[in-house]
């Protein structure tokens, strides 16, 4: 089993490789304006499946505070739905699993309660916001007001005008359309206006292409192609189909439209709440993020569009984790990169080991995916057999010991209050 020292050496070797053997202090990208170094954070993702009733919310926050984290990444939007009362999108169906079929609301505001509980315990809470997903699964949403049903024009279309078919993964918004971006920004602005969240945490802020048919062009509809040509001047043809020579410029333009959306989320939503942060969960490698998923996250950091990137390094391979972290440190030197570790995949000792190795290289804190990897949850996806429960308990003990040790030696992270709120 690799030691922490061994992992640090692996990180250093991988970083040297990605920088072409240069000293790690040399910049690999254009310099950016200096900003104050943020305090390290220790964050925990809480998914929309981890709470239904008020008691669940209170328990999750209390357990997170006892664990020793500083920040909660609390999911409030999963698939164009809301886990708070929203005038723009319907309630998330997961909140109704224990309620009668006639229930129209869950009977409380989960986000308001989570914020009150978190702030009373000295925790920061960021609204975790799935950006592009429109729906998941082959059964349509029940609510007629859901954007999938109410706004079919928001969907991805192929060149024949057929919408992306429902499947076991996400169908997504067409990210290039102005009205789609207007809707997403309006939802985010509503959250920032009505809730004292400490930040907006973006997820799936990319072209979610994993289940798209590679033989089809998405978006392939004439309007999207016309918008591309109007914006870039690419191509002299008025033909509705994309010419082969336009393929790469078209992908680059889609990437730029996703960046436009991130910029709008910062300027039109997050900036309306002074002191709030905009962060993003991003692909584990910056080059894969940019070239495959059209997520130019390193650029977002350099241009100050996001305050922190959370690369999703969900691996049981310490060597892969080393390469992933090194690639991000090379792509965004001196900027806030916080590795998100796949605790749900790890044996008990691996999360602390990967966290120590990343910290030794100068990353800004760590995040753990996710609550149900450590605690007993109402999450229906969580295995409930004895072996799984024992693994969670062992992980919890290891992560808690690591966090408490880090907190004791880190003067930048104040311990949360031990007394629960009244």
BADOLUM-35548 format. One record per residue (C-alpha): residue in one letter; x, y, z. Coordinates in steps of 0.1 Angstrom, whole numbers, plus 2048, in hexadecimal, padded with zeros to 3 digits. Example, Ala and Ser with C-alpha at 12.3 -4.5 7.8 and 13.67 -1.06 7.14 Angstrom:
2
@resn->A&px->87B&py->7D3&pz->84E .
@resn->S&px->889&py->7F5&pz->847 .
REM end
This chain:
422
@resn->X&px->800&py->800&pz->800 .
@resn->X&px->810&py->822&pz->7F6 .
@resn->X&px->81A&py->839&pz->812 .
@resn->X&px->811&py->85E&pz->813 .
@resn->X&px->836&py->866&pz->80C .
@resn->X&px->835&py->84F&pz->7EE .
@resn->X&px->815&py->860&pz->7E1 .
@resn->X&px->825&py->882&pz->7E5 .
@resn->X&px->842&py->876&pz->7D0 .
@resn->X&px->82A&py->869&pz->7B6 .
@resn->X&px->818&py->88A&pz->7B5 .
@resn->X&px->839&py->89C&pz->7B0 .
@resn->X&px->844&py->885&pz->794 .
@resn->X&px->822&py->889&pz->783 .
@resn->X&px->824&py->8AF&pz->787 .
@resn->X&px->847&py->8AF&pz->778 .
@resn->X&px->83A&py->89B&pz->75B .
@resn->X&px->81D&py->8B2&pz->754 .
@resn->X&px->833&py->8D1&pz->755 .
@resn->X&px->84D&py->8C2&pz->73E .
@resn->X&px->867&py->8C0&pz->75A .
@resn->X&px->866&py->8E4&pz->763 .
@resn->X&px->868&py->8F0&pz->787 .
@resn->X&px->845&py->8EF&pz->796 .
@resn->X&px->847&py->913&pz->79F .
@resn->X&px->848&py->91E&pz->77A .
@resn->X&px->826&py->929&pz->76C .
@resn->X&px->817&py->914&pz->751 .
@resn->X&px->7FC&py->92D&pz->747 .
@resn->X&px->7FA&py->953&pz->744 .
@resn->X&px->7FD&py->964&pz->766 .
@resn->X&px->7DD&py->96F&pz->777 .
@resn->X&px->7D6&py->98B&pz->78F .
@resn->X&px->7E0&py->982&pz->7B2 .
@resn->X&px->7C4&py->979&pz->7CA .
@resn->X&px->7C4&py->971&pz->7EF .
@resn->X&px->7CB&py->94D&pz->7F6 .
@resn->X&px->7AB&py->93D&pz->802 .
@resn->X&px->7AB&py->929&pz->822 .
@resn->X&px->7AC&py->904&pz->81E .
@resn->X&px->78A&py->8F3&pz->820 .
@resn->X&px->77E&py->8D0&pz->827 .
@resn->X&px->75D&py->8CB&pz->815 .
@resn->X&px->743&py->8AF&pz->813 .
@resn->X&px->72B&py->8AA&pz->7F7 .
@resn->X&px->707&py->8A3&pz->802 .
@resn->X&px->6F2&py->895&pz->7E5 .
@resn->X&px->6CD&py->89B&pz->7DF .
@resn->X&px->6C6&py->877&pz->7E9 .
@resn->X&px->6D5&py->87C&pz->80D .
@resn->X&px->6B7&py->88F&pz->81B .
@resn->X&px->691&py->88F&pz->81A .
@resn->X&px->683&py->899&pz->83B .
@resn->X&px->68E&py->8B5&pz->853 .
@resn->X&px->69E&py->89B&pz->86A .
@resn->X&px->6B4&py->890&pz->84E .
@resn->X&px->6C1&py->8B3&pz->847 .
@resn->X&px->6C8&py->8B9&pz->86C .
@resn->X&px->6DA&py->897&pz->86F .
@resn->X&px->6EF&py->89C&pz->850 .
@resn->X&px->6FB&py->8BF&pz->85B .
@resn->X&px->702&py->8B3&pz->87F .
@resn->X&px->716&py->895&pz->873 .
@resn->X&px->72A&py->8AB&pz->85A .
@resn->X&px->733&py->8C4&pz->876 .
@resn->X&px->73E&py->8A8&pz->88D .
@resn->X&px->753&py->899&pz->871 .
@resn->X&px->767&py->8B9&pz->86F .
@resn->X&px->760&py->8C7&pz->84C .
@resn->X&px->75E&py->8EC&pz->846 .
@resn->X&px->747&py->8ED&pz->828 .
@resn->X&px->729&py->8DB&pz->81B .
@resn->X&px->722&py->8D7&pz->7F6 .
@resn->X&px->6FD&py->8D3&pz->7F9 .
@resn->X&px->6E9&py->8C8&pz->7DB .
@resn->X&px->6CC&py->8DE&pz->7D3 .
@resn->X&px->6C7&py->8D7&pz->7AD .
@resn->X&px->6CB&py->8B6&pz->79D .
@resn->X&px->6B9&py->8B4&pz->77C .
@resn->X&px->6A7&py->8D5&pz->776 .
@resn->X&px->695&py->8D1&pz->797 .
@resn->X&px->697&py->8E2&pz->7B9 .
@resn->X&px->69E&py->8D6&pz->7DC .
@resn->X&px->690&py->8F7&pz->7EA .
@resn->X&px->670&py->909&pz->7E0 .
@resn->X&px->676&py->917&pz->7BE .
@resn->X&px->661&py->92D&pz->7A8 .
@resn->X&px->674&py->920&pz->789 .
@resn->X&px->677&py->8FB&pz->78C .
@resn->X&px->663&py->8DF&pz->79D .
@resn->X&px->66C&py->8CD&pz->7BD .
@resn->X&px->685&py->8B0&pz->7BB .
@resn->X&px->672&py->88F&pz->7BA .
@resn->X&px->68B&py->87F&pz->7D3 .
@resn->X&px->67C&py->894&pz->7EF .
@resn->X&px->65B&py->883&pz->7EB .
@resn->X&px->666&py->85E&pz->7EF .
@resn->X&px->657&py->85C&pz->812 .
@resn->X&px->638&py->872&pz->80C .
@resn->X&px->615&py->86A&pz->7FF .
@resn->X&px->610&py->86C&pz->7DA .
@resn->X&px->5F9&py->88A&pz->7E0 .
@resn->X&px->615&py->89F&pz->7F0 .
@resn->X&px->61C&py->8BF&pz->7DC .
@resn->X&px->63A&py->8CB&pz->7F2 .
@resn->X&px->651&py->8BA&pz->80B .
@resn->X&px->643&py->8D1&pz->826 .
@resn->X&px->663&py->8E4&pz->82D .
@resn->X&px->67F&py->8F6&pz->81C .
@resn->X&px->69E&py->8DF&pz->81D .
@resn->X&px->6B6&py->8FA&pz->812 .
@resn->X&px->6AB&py->913&pz->82C .
@resn->X&px->6AE&py->8F9&pz->847 .
@resn->X&px->6D0&py->8EC&pz->83B .
@resn->X&px->6DD&py->910&pz->83B .
@resn->X&px->6D1&py->917&pz->85E .
@resn->X&px->6DF&py->8F7&pz->86C .
@resn->X&px->700&py->8FB&pz->85A .
@resn->X&px->706&py->91F&pz->863 .
@resn->X&px->6FD&py->918&pz->887 .
@resn->X&px->719&py->8FF&pz->888 .
@resn->X&px->733&py->915&pz->877 .
@resn->X&px->731&py->903&pz->856 .
@resn->X&px->730&py->913&pz->834 .
@resn->X&px->715&py->906&pz->81B .
@resn->X&px->718&py->909&pz->7F6 .
@resn->X&px->6FA&py->902&pz->7E0 .
@resn->X&px->704&py->8E4&pz->7CA .
@resn->X&px->6F4&py->8EB&pz->7A8 .
@resn->X&px->6F3&py->8D2&pz->78B .
@resn->X&px->6F5&py->8E9&pz->76D .
@resn->X&px->6EF&py->8D5&pz->74D .
@resn->X&px->6DA&py->8B7&pz->757 .
@resn->X&px->6B6&py->8B9&pz->74C .
@resn->X&px->6A9&py->897&pz->756 .
@resn->X&px->6B6&py->874&pz->75E .
@resn->X&px->6A4&py->854&pz->757 .
@resn->X&px->68C&py->847&pz->73D .
@resn->X&px->66D&py->851&pz->751 .
@resn->X&px->664&py->876&pz->74C .
@resn->X&px->65F&py->88D&pz->76A .
@resn->X&px->63D&py->88E&pz->77B .
@resn->X&px->63B&py->8B4&pz->77D .
@resn->X&px->62D&py->8C4&pz->75D .
@resn->X&px->641&py->8E3&pz->766 .
@resn->X&px->662&py->8D1&pz->763 .
@resn->X&px->677&py->8E1&pz->748 .
@resn->X&px->67A&py->8C0&pz->736 .
@resn->X&px->655&py->8C1&pz->730 .
@resn->X&px->64D&py->8E6&pz->731 .
@resn->X&px->66B&py->8F0&pz->71B .
@resn->X&px->673&py->8D5&pz->701 .
@resn->X&px->685&py->8F0&pz->6EE .
@resn->X&px->6A0&py->8EF&pz->709 .
@resn->X&px->6AB&py->8CC&pz->6FF .
@resn->X&px->6C8&py->8C0&pz->6EA .
@resn->X&px->6BD&py->8B8&pz->6C6 .
@resn->X&px->6D0&py->8A5&pz->6AC .
@resn->X&px->6D2&py->8AF&pz->687 .
@resn->X&px->6B1&py->89E&pz->680 .
@resn->X&px->69F&py->8B2&pz->69C .
@resn->X&px->69C&py->895&pz->6B3 .
@resn->X&px->6A1&py->89C&pz->6D8 .
@resn->X&px->6BC&py->88A&pz->6EC .
@resn->X&px->6AA&py->86A&pz->6F7 .
@resn->X&px->6A3&py->863&pz->71B .
@resn->X&px->6BB&py->84A&pz->72A .
@resn->X&px->6CA&py->83D&pz->74A .
@resn->X&px->6E1&py->85B&pz->74C .
@resn->X&px->6D9&py->880&pz->748 .
@resn->X&px->6CA&py->892&pz->72A .
@resn->X&px->6D6&py->8B5&pz->72A .
@resn->X&px->6CD&py->8D9&pz->721 .
@resn->X&px->6DA&py->8E7&pz->700 .
@resn->X&px->6F5&py->8FD&pz->70F .
@resn->X&px->6F9&py->914&pz->6F1 .
@resn->X&px->6D5&py->922&pz->6F2 .
@resn->X&px->6D1&py->945&pz->701 .
@resn->X&px->6AF&py->93B&pz->711 .
@resn->X&px->6BF&py->91D&pz->721 .
@resn->X&px->6DA&py->932&pz->731 .
@resn->X&px->6C1&py->94C&pz->73B .
@resn->X&px->6AD&py->931&pz->74E .
@resn->X&px->6CB&py->922&pz->75F .
@resn->X&px->6D8&py->944&pz->76A .
@resn->X&px->6B5&py->94D&pz->777 .
@resn->X&px->6B3&py->92E&pz->78C .
@resn->X&px->6D6&py->935&pz->79B .
@resn->X&px->6CE&py->95A&pz->7A1 .
@resn->X&px->6AE&py->950&pz->7B3 .
@resn->X&px->6C2&py->93A&pz->7CB .
@resn->X&px->6DC&py->955&pz->7D1 .
@resn->X&px->6C1&py->970&pz->7D7 .
@resn->X&px->6AD&py->95C&pz->7F0 .
@resn->X&px->6C6&py->947&pz->804 .
@resn->X&px->6E5&py->951&pz->817 .
@resn->X&px->6FA&py->936&pz->807 .
@resn->X&px->720&py->939&pz->809 .
@resn->X&px->724&py->930&pz->7E5 .
@resn->X&px->716&py->920&pz->7C6 .
@resn->X&px->727&py->8FF&pz->7BD .
@resn->X&px->723&py->8F5&pz->799 .
@resn->X&px->722&py->8D1&pz->78D .
@resn->X&px->71D&py->8C2&pz->76B .
@resn->X&px->727&py->8E4&pz->75D .
@resn->X&px->733&py->8D3&pz->73D .
@resn->X&px->727&py->8C2&pz->71D .
@resn->X&px->719&py->8A2&pz->72D .
@resn->X&px->720&py->88C&pz->70F .
@resn->X&px->726&py->869&pz->71E .
@resn->X&px->706&py->85A&pz->710 .
@resn->X&px->703&py->86E&pz->6F0 .
@resn->X&px->703&py->85A&pz->6D0 .
@resn->X&px->725&py->863&pz->6C1 .
@resn->X&px->718&py->85E&pz->69E .
@resn->X&px->700&py->87C&pz->6A3 .
@resn->X&px->707&py->8A1&pz->6A6 .
@resn->X&px->6FB&py->8B2&pz->6C6 .
@resn->X&px->6EF&py->8CD&pz->6C5 .
@resn->X&px->6E8&py->8C7&pz->6A1 .
@resn->X&px->6CA&py->8DC&pz->69C .
@resn->X&px->6CB&py->8F8&pz->682 .
@resn->X&px->6C6&py->914&pz->69C .
@resn->X&px->6E4&py->909&pz->6B1 .
@resn->X&px->6F9&py->907&pz->692 .
@resn->X&px->6ED&py->929&pz->686 .
@resn->X&px->6F6&py->938&pz->6A8 .
@resn->X&px->719&py->92A&pz->6A5 .
@resn->X&px->71E&py->939&pz->682 .
@resn->X&px->710&py->95A&pz->68C .
@resn->X&px->726&py->95C&pz->6AB .
@resn->X&px->746&py->951&pz->69A .
@resn->X&px->743&py->958&pz->676 .
@resn->X&px->74D&py->934&pz->66F .
@resn->X&px->743&py->927&pz->64E .
@resn->X&px->735&py->939&pz->630 .
@resn->X&px->718&py->921&pz->62B .
@resn->X&px->6F5&py->925&pz->635 .
@resn->X&px->6EF&py->900&pz->634 .
@resn->X&px->6DE&py->8F3&pz->654 .
@resn->X&px->6F7&py->8D6&pz->658 .
@resn->X&px->719&py->8DA&pz->667 .
@resn->X&px->736&py->8D7&pz->64E .
@resn->X&px->753&py->8C0&pz->658 .
@resn->X&px->76B&py->8DD&pz->65A .
@resn->X&px->754&py->8ED&pz->673 .
@resn->X&px->754&py->8D0&pz->68C .
@resn->X&px->771&py->8DB&pz->6A2 .
@resn->X&px->768&py->901&pz->6A1 .
@resn->X&px->745&py->8F7&pz->6AB .
@resn->X&px->751&py->8E3&pz->6C9 .
@resn->X&px->767&py->900&pz->6D3 .
@resn->X&px->749&py->918&pz->6D1 .
@resn->X&px->734&py->900&pz->6E7 .
@resn->X&px->750&py->901&pz->700 .
@resn->X&px->750&py->927&pz->6FF .
@resn->X&px->72A&py->927&pz->704 .
@resn->X&px->72E&py->912&pz->724 .
@resn->X&px->749&py->92B&pz->730 .
@resn->X&px->730&py->947&pz->728 .
@resn->X&px->717&py->937&pz->73F .
@resn->X&px->731&py->934&pz->75B .
@resn->X&px->739&py->959&pz->757 .
@resn->X&px->714&py->962&pz->758 .
@resn->X&px->70E&py->94C&pz->777 .
@resn->X&px->72A&py->95F&pz->788 .
@resn->X&px->720&py->982&pz->77D .
@resn->X&px->6FA&py->97F&pz->77E .
@resn->X&px->6F5&py->967&pz->79B .
@resn->X&px->712&py->962&pz->7B3 .
@resn->X&px->71E&py->986&pz->7B1 .
@resn->X&px->6FC&py->992&pz->7BF .
@resn->X&px->705&py->983&pz->7E1 .
@resn->X&px->725&py->994&pz->7ED .
@resn->X&px->73E&py->97B&pz->7FA .
@resn->X&px->72F&py->95C&pz->7EA .
@resn->X&px->746&py->945&pz->7D6 .
@resn->X&px->741&py->934&pz->7B5 .
@resn->X&px->752&py->912&pz->7B4 .
@resn->X&px->74F&py->8F5&pz->79C .
@resn->X&px->753&py->8CF&pz->79D .
@resn->X&px->768&py->8C8&pz->77E .
@resn->X&px->775&py->8AB&pz->76A .
@resn->X&px->793&py->899&pz->77A .
@resn->X&px->7AB&py->8A4&pz->75E .
@resn->X&px->7AC&py->8C8&pz->751 .
@resn->X&px->7B4&py->8BD&pz->72D .
@resn->X&px->798&py->8A3&pz->72C .
@resn->X&px->780&py->8BD&pz->73B .
@resn->X&px->788&py->8D6&pz->720 .
@resn->X&px->78B&py->8BF&pz->701 .
@resn->X&px->771&py->8A4&pz->708 .
@resn->X&px->757&py->8B4&pz->71E .
@resn->X&px->75C&py->8D8&pz->712 .
@resn->X&px->762&py->8E4&pz->736 .
@resn->X&px->77D&py->8FE&pz->735 .
@resn->X&px->781&py->8FE&pz->75B .
@resn->X&px->7A6&py->907&pz->75C .
@resn->X&px->79D&py->926&pz->748 .
@resn->X&px->781&py->92E&pz->761 .
@resn->X&px->79A&py->92E&pz->77D .
@resn->X&px->7B3&py->943&pz->76A .
@resn->X&px->799&py->95D&pz->761 .
@resn->X&px->78A&py->95E&pz->784 .
@resn->X&px->768&py->950&pz->778 .
@resn->X&px->768&py->936&pz->794 .
@resn->X&px->778&py->93A&pz->7B6 .
@resn->X&px->782&py->915&pz->7BA .
@resn->X&px->782&py->8F5&pz->7A5 .
@resn->X&px->77B&py->8D3&pz->7B3 .
@resn->X&px->789&py->8B9&pz->79C .
@resn->X&px->776&py->899&pz->7A1 .
@resn->X&px->792&py->881&pz->7A7 .
@resn->X&px->77D&py->862&pz->7AE .
@resn->X&px->796&py->846&pz->7AC .
@resn->X&px->7A4&py->829&pz->7C0 .
@resn->X&px->7C6&py->82D&pz->7AE .
@resn->X&px->7DE&py->843&pz->7C1 .
@resn->X&px->7F3&py->846&pz->7A2 .
@resn->X&px->7D5&py->853&pz->78E .
@resn->X&px->7CD&py->86B&pz->7AA .
@resn->X&px->7F1&py->877&pz->7A9 .
@resn->X&px->7EF&py->87E&pz->784 .
@resn->X&px->7CD&py->88F&pz->786 .
@resn->X&px->7D7&py->8A7&pz->7A2 .
@resn->X&px->7F8&py->8AE&pz->790 .
@resn->X&px->7E7&py->8B7&pz->770 .
@resn->X&px->7D0&py->8D0&pz->782 .
@resn->X&px->7ED&py->8E0&pz->795 .
@resn->X&px->7FF&py->8E5&pz->774 .
@resn->X&px->7E0&py->8F3&pz->763 .
@resn->X&px->7D8&py->90B&pz->77E .
@resn->X&px->7F8&py->913&pz->792 .
@resn->X&px->7F1&py->926&pz->7B2 .
@resn->X&px->7CB&py->926&pz->7AD .
@resn->X&px->7B2&py->915&pz->7C4 .
@resn->X&px->7B0&py->8F0&pz->7BA .
@resn->X&px->79F&py->8DA&pz->7D3 .
@resn->X&px->79F&py->8B5&pz->7CB .
@resn->X&px->77E&py->8A3&pz->7CF .
@resn->X&px->786&py->880&pz->7DB .
@resn->X&px->771&py->861&pz->7D2 .
@resn->X&px->76C&py->856&pz->7F6 .
@resn->X&px->74F&py->840&pz->7EC .
@resn->X&px->768&py->82A&pz->7D9 .
@resn->X&px->784&py->829&pz->7F2 .
@resn->X&px->78E&py->810&pz->80C .
@resn->X&px->78F&py->822&pz->82E .
@resn->X&px->7B4&py->82D&pz->82D .
@resn->X&px->7B5&py->83A&pz->80A .
@resn->X&px->7A2&py->85B&pz->80D .
@resn->X&px->7BA&py->869&pz->828 .
@resn->X&px->7D8&py->85D&pz->815 .
@resn->X&px->7CD&py->86E&pz->7F5 .
@resn->X&px->7C4&py->88D&pz->808 .
@resn->X&px->7E6&py->88F&pz->819 .
@resn->X&px->7F8&py->88B&pz->7F8 .
@resn->X&px->7E4&py->8A6&pz->7E7 .
@resn->X&px->7E8&py->8BE&pz->804 .
@resn->X&px->80E&py->8B9&pz->804 .
@resn->X&px->80E&py->8C6&pz->7E0 .
@resn->X&px->7FB&py->8E6&pz->7EA .
@resn->X&px->7D8&py->8DF&pz->7DF .
@resn->X&px->7BD&py->8F5&pz->7F1 .
@resn->X&px->7AB&py->8DD&pz->808 .
@resn->X&px->798&py->8BE&pz->7FF .
@resn->X&px->774&py->8B2&pz->7F8 .
@resn->X&px->765&py->890&pz->7FF .
@resn->X&px->74B&py->87F&pz->7E9 .
@resn->X&px->734&py->87A&pz->7FA .
@resn->X&px->720&py->87A&pz->81A .
@resn->X&px->711&py->857&pz->814 .
@resn->X&px->734&py->849&pz->810 .
@resn->X&px->73A&py->850&pz->835 .
@resn->X&px->718&py->850&pz->846 .
@resn->X&px->6F7&py->83D&pz->847 .
@resn->X&px->6E0&py->850&pz->82F .
@resn->X&px->6BD&py->84F&pz->822 .
@resn->X&px->6CD&py->84D&pz->800 .
@resn->X&px->6BC&py->830&pz->7EE .
@resn->X&px->6DC&py->82A&pz->7DA .
@resn->X&px->6F0&py->822&pz->7FA .
@resn->X&px->6F7&py->7FD&pz->801 .
@resn->X&px->6E8&py->7F3&pz->822 .
@resn->X&px->6F9&py->7D1&pz->827 .
@resn->X&px->70F&py->7CB&pz->846 .
@resn->X&px->72F&py->7CB&pz->832 .
@resn->X&px->727&py->7ED&pz->822 .
@resn->X&px->71E&py->7FB&pz->844 .
@resn->X&px->73F&py->7EF&pz->852 .
@resn->X&px->752&py->7FF&pz->836 .
@resn->X&px->741&py->820&pz->83A .
@resn->X&px->748&py->820&pz->860 .
@resn->X&px->76D&py->819&pz->859 .
@resn->X&px->76F&py->834&pz->83F .
@resn->X&px->75D&py->84C&pz->857 .
@resn->X&px->776&py->845&pz->873 .
@resn->X&px->794&py->84A&pz->85C .
@resn->X&px->787&py->86A&pz->84C .
@resn->X&px->77C&py->879&pz->86E .
@resn->X&px->79E&py->872&pz->87D .
@resn->X&px->7AF&py->882&pz->860 .
@resn->X&px->799&py->8A1&pz->861 .
@resn->X&px->79D&py->8A6&pz->886 .
@resn->X&px->7C2&py->8A3&pz->883 .
@resn->X&px->7C3&py->8BC&pz->866 .
@resn->X&px->7AD&py->8D4&pz->879 .
@resn->X&px->7C3&py->8D2&pz->898 .
@resn->X&px->7E2&py->8DD&pz->884 .
@resn->X&px->7D2&py->8F5&pz->86B .
@resn->X&px->7CE&py->918&pz->87A .
@resn->X&px->7BB&py->923&pz->85B .
@resn->X&px->79E&py->90C&pz->861 .
@resn->X&px->78B&py->914&pz->881 .
@resn->X&px->77A&py->8F7&pz->892 .
@resn->X&px->754&py->8F8&pz->88F .
@resn->X&px->740&py->8FE&pz->8AE .
@resn->X&px->739&py->8DE&pz->8C2 .
@resn->X&px->718&py->8EA&pz->8D0 .
@resn->X&px->6F9&py->8E3&pz->8BA .
@resn->X&px->6E2&py->900&pz->8B2 .
@resn->X&px->6C4&py->907&pz->8C9 .
REM end
